[in-house]
Amino acid sequence: MSPQPALNRNDLRQYDLLADQWWEPSGEFAALHWIAASRGELLPAAPPEGGWLLDVACGGGLLAPHVPRGYRHVGIDLVESALALAAANGVETLRADALTLPFPDRSFHVVVAGEILEHVTDLDAVVAEICRVTRPGGWVIIDTIADTRWARLSLVAVAERLPGGPPRRCHDPELFVDPARLQELFAAGGVEMRFHGLAPSPLQYLRFAATRKGDVTMRRTRSLAGLYAGKGHRRPGGVGAAATSSDIEAALRGAT
Ligand SMILES: C[S@@+](CC[C@H](N)C(=O)[O-])C[C@H]1O[C@@H](n2cnc3c(N)ncnc32)[C@H](O)[C@@H]1O
């Protein structure tokens, strides 16, 4: 059980209270490990000359083991304790808000936003920022939770009480994300997004619930009513050159 029942839903302080749980495969963030593995499968290979990947709200850096070779994995988040763990796991970190990404336009070959869109109070601004910092021809990978009755029941009322489910009061269902609206927002930013649903493998989950051991594969589903993932391509071309590695390195040093 989470030790912070007094906190409001979606209170960032819970990530400090649960900092020792990030890298516990069967701890409070177990499902984030399973989702990070499935997110990793959507990542394209890095360009031969190397590429830049931005992990928006990287948390403790759980995506790091799943990033293909050849990328520089940059992570931003608001919580220092999470950033310290991400850095210890090879992520180049910067404390920043997803609403105002501190990078030049057209910086990243890949931008990942895993389990963050359902936590932000200005979805339009965050999606616009993601599109802005993605290079033309680059990729955006997301996963989030749909604003449906089913998601409120299964992922909040029930899953918060199940082993491997999200920590209690982690989510504010008011912020859950309508897939059709999300698709429109990305399209407005030049990113054509395709979604699929995600659900844990039932047998593996039952074994995990009984033993608190073993990985759980997230399977693709057709339903977008609960947890869902997307991969989108930013249209090539357009006005303006991509940012250089020096530009991005300067932003990482806080020099822009
Ligand atoms: C559910 S965790 C997901 C972490 C990571 N993406 C993963 O999947 O393992 C949500 C993360 O979003 C971060 N966060 C919440 N609001 C944020 C914001 N406005 N800007 C940056 N990070 C934020 C939290 O600190 C937390 O690390």
The ligand as an ORCA input file, in Angstrom:
! r2SCAN-3c Opt
* xyz 0 1
  C       3.632      8.046    -13.799
  S       5.203      8.786    -13.776
  C       5.872      8.224    -15.334
  C       7.379      8.273    -15.370
  C       8.027      7.662    -16.592
  N       7.620      8.357    -17.804
  C       7.722      6.195    -16.680
  O       6.847      5.822    -17.477
  O       8.341      5.421    -15.946
  C       4.833     10.500    -14.096
  C       6.056     11.385    -14.050
  O       5.683     12.664    -14.537
  C       6.372     13.646    -13.808
  N       5.642     14.899    -14.032
  C       4.390     15.214    -13.674
  N       4.040     16.419    -14.139
  C       5.116     16.893    -14.828
  C       5.370     18.079    -15.575
  N       4.443     19.045    -15.707
  N       6.572     18.223    -16.170
  C       7.516     17.252    -16.046
  N       7.331     16.102    -15.364
  C       6.140     15.924    -14.757
  C       6.396     13.102    -12.399
  O       7.393     13.712    -11.629
  C       6.658     11.619    -12.668
  O       8.020     11.339    -12.690
*
